[in-house]
């Protein structure tokens, strides 16, 4: 394991824990596989990476 792999693991951004739907709209709680600028369901601009949002 390299230094960068260890740093990813310690910081919590390891690839092994990747969510299948990494993006979520905070307005309507729809999840997406790709990042959008606005939610295609409700039109909100409040989209976040799901690992940053407390579930």
N, C-alpha and C positions, 0 to 999 in steps of 0.2 A: 504494500500500500504506500503510495506516494504522499508527500506532504500536502498537496492540494486535495487529494482524496480524503485524507484525515481531517483537513479543515472543513470540507463540505459536510462530513459526517458529524463533526462536533457542532457546527453552526445550524444543522437541521435542514440543509438544502441538498441532502444526498439524493441521488437519482432513484435509489431503491424504495423511497417512500412517496414517489410521485402519484398524485391522485389521477384517476382515469378522466375526470372532468375538472381541469385545473382552474377554470374561471367561473365566477358566479356574479349575477346581478343582485345587488343589495336591495333593489326596489321590489322585484317580483320573485327573487330567489331561484331563477332559472340558471342551470349550469351549462357550460359550453366547453368544447374541446379546443377551440381556437379563441384568440383574443379579438374582441370587437371593439370599435370606438363607441358604439351605442348599442343598447340591447335590442335585438331584432323582435323581441316579444312585446316589450312595453315602451321602448324608446328612451329609457333612462340612460344617463351617462355615468352612473355610479356602478361601474364594473370593477371587480377586484380579483386578484389571484386567490384561489380558495385556501391556500395554505396560510395566507395573511389574515383570514377571517376566522374568528373564534366560532366554532360550531356549537 
